[in-house]
């Protein structure tokens, strides 16, 4: 009986495009290949900067028992009452 190889999740095309762009910047501006370190840092920062023109992110809060537990933990974490014992 042979073991099946683990299935690799497919990367979205955006991740692949971002990886190609990052590798192109590294090839063109890496100091070990004769590039300027400051230019490399500047261009990599521009690639990793979040895009503010994208859609808003929707975050769903947990519902049901999971939501109740999350609410209780947050409530206990924010407790401002001083301890009884000094």
C-alpha positions as YAML, in Angstrom:
chain: A
units: angstrom
residues:
- id: 1
  name: UNK
  ca: [0.00, 0.00, 0.00]
- id: 2
  name: UNK
  ca: [1.47, 3.34, -1.03]
- id: 3
  name: UNK
  ca: [0.90, 6.58, 0.80]
- id: 4
  name: UNK
  ca: [-0.81, 9.38, -1.05]
- id: 5
  name: UNK
  ca: [1.16, 12.64, -1.15]
- id: 6
  name: UNK
  ca: [-0.34, 15.44, 0.89]
- id: 7
  name: UNK
  ca: [-2.55, 17.68, -1.18]
- id: 8
  name: UNK
  ca: [-1.15, 21.17, -1.51]
- id: 9
  name: UNK
  ca: [-3.71, 23.98, -1.43]
- id: 10
  name: UNK
  ca: [-3.71, 26.00, -4.60]
- id: 11
  name: UNK
  ca: [-2.41, 29.53, -4.24]
- id: 12
  name: UNK
  ca: [-4.58, 32.29, -5.62]
- id: 13
  name: UNK
  ca: [-3.27, 33.97, -8.73]
- id: 14
  name: UNK
  ca: [-2.75, 37.22, -6.82]
- id: 15
  name: UNK
  ca: [-0.22, 35.49, -4.55]
- id: 16
  name: UNK
  ca: [1.65, 34.12, -7.54]
- id: 17
  name: UNK
  ca: [1.71, 37.54, -9.20]
- id: 18
  name: UNK
  ca: [2.95, 39.19, -6.00]
- id: 19
  name: UNK
  ca: [5.66, 36.54, -5.68]
- id: 20
  name: UNK
  ca: [6.80, 37.12, -9.28]
- id: 21
  name: UNK
  ca: [6.90, 40.89, -8.72]
- id: 22
  name: UNK
  ca: [8.91, 40.49, -5.51]
- id: 23
  name: UNK
  ca: [11.39, 38.15, -7.19]
- id: 24
  name: UNK
  ca: [11.82, 40.58, -10.10]
- id: 25
  name: UNK
  ca: [12.61, 43.42, -7.67]
- id: 26
  name: UNK
  ca: [15.09, 41.18, -5.82]
- id: 27
  name: UNK
  ca: [16.84, 40.20, -9.04]
- id: 28
  name: UNK
  ca: [17.11, 43.81, -10.20]
- id: 29
  name: UNK
  ca: [18.11, 45.55, -6.95]
- id: 30
  name: UNK
  ca: [19.71, 43.01, -4.59]
- id: 31
  name: UNK
  ca: [23.06, 44.27, -3.19]
- id: 32
  name: UNK
  ca: [24.75, 40.91, -3.84]
- id: 33
  name: UNK
  ca: [23.98, 41.39, -7.53]
- id: 34
  name: UNK
  ca: [25.25, 44.96, -7.70]
- id: 35
  name: UNK
  ca: [22.05, 46.77, -6.72]
- id: 36
  name: UNK
  ca: [21.52, 49.59, -4.25]
- id: 37
  name: UNK
  ca: [20.39, 48.42, -0.76]
- id: 38
  name: UNK
  ca: [18.31, 51.55, -0.16]
- id: 39
  name: UNK
  ca: [16.50, 51.12, -3.46]
- id: 40
  name: UNK
  ca: [15.81, 47.46, -2.65]
- id: 41
  name: UNK
  ca: [14.32, 48.37, 0.73]
- id: 42
  name: UNK
  ca: [12.23, 51.13, -0.82]
- id: 43
  name: UNK
  ca: [10.82, 48.92, -3.57]
- id: 44
  name: UNK
  ca: [10.12, 45.96, -1.26]
- id: 45
  name: UNK
  ca: [8.27, 48.28, 1.13]
- id: 46
  name: UNK
  ca: [6.18, 49.54, -1.77]
- id: 47
  name: UNK
  ca: [5.27, 45.95, -2.68]
- id: 48
  name: UNK
  ca: [4.28, 44.97, 0.86]
- id: 49
  name: UNK
  ca: [2.36, 48.17, 1.60]
- id: 50
  name: UNK
  ca: [-1.33, 47.36, 1.99]
- id: 51
  name: UNK
  ca: [-3.54, 48.49, -0.84]
- id: 52
  name: UNK
  ca: [-5.99, 51.06, 0.52]
- id: 53
  name: UNK
  ca: [-8.10, 51.05, -2.62]
- id: 54
  name: UNK
  ca: [-9.31, 47.49, -2.07]
- id: 55
  name: UNK
  ca: [-12.71, 46.48, -0.76]
- id: 56
  name: UNK
  ca: [-13.46, 46.84, 2.94]
- id: 57
  name: UNK
  ca: [-12.85, 43.78, 5.08]
- id: 58
  name: UNK
  ca: [-15.90, 42.29, 6.76]
- id: 59
  name: UNK
  ca: [-15.26, 40.56, 10.07]
- id: 60
  name: UNK
  ca: [-18.00, 38.28, 11.38]
- id: 61
  name: UNK
  ca: [-18.43, 37.96, 15.10]
- id: 62
  name: UNK
  ca: [-19.01, 34.47, 16.49]
- id: 63
  name: UNK
  ca: [-22.63, 33.53, 17.18]
- id: 64
  name: UNK
  ca: [-24.29, 31.11, 19.56]
- id: 65
  name: UNK
  ca: [-22.34, 29.48, 22.36]
- id: 66
  name: UNK
  ca: [-19.01, 30.45, 20.81]
- id: 67
  name: UNK
  ca: [-20.12, 34.10, 20.77]
- id: 68
  name: UNK
  ca: [-21.25, 33.92, 24.38]
- id: 69
  name: UNK
  ca: [-17.91, 32.48, 25.47]
- id: 70
  name: UNK
  ca: [-16.00, 35.15, 23.51]
- id: 71
  name: UNK
  ca: [-18.17, 37.89, 25.06]
- id: 72
  name: UNK
  ca: [-17.60, 36.52, 28.57]
- id: 73
  name: UNK
  ca: [-13.83, 36.29, 28.11]
- id: 74
  name: UNK
  ca: [-13.67, 39.85, 26.78]
- id: 75
  name: UNK
  ca: [-15.81, 41.09, 29.65]
- id: 76
  name: UNK
  ca: [-13.56, 39.41, 32.21]
- id: 77
  name: UNK
  ca: [-10.46, 40.74, 30.49]
- id: 78
  name: UNK
  ca: [-11.74, 44.32, 30.67]
- id: 79
  name: UNK
  ca: [-12.66, 44.11, 34.34]
- id: 80
  name: UNK
  ca: [-11.50, 47.29, 36.09]
- id: 81
  name: UNK
  ca: [-12.47, 46.35, 39.64]
- id: 82
  name: UNK
  ca: [-9.42, 46.24, 41.94]
- id: 83
  name: UNK
  ca: [-8.56, 42.92, 43.57]
- id: 84
  name: UNK
  ca: [-10.05, 42.24, 47.01]
- id: 85
  name: UNK
  ca: [-6.75, 41.25, 48.57]
- id: 86
  name: UNK
  ca: [-3.97, 43.80, 48.76]
...
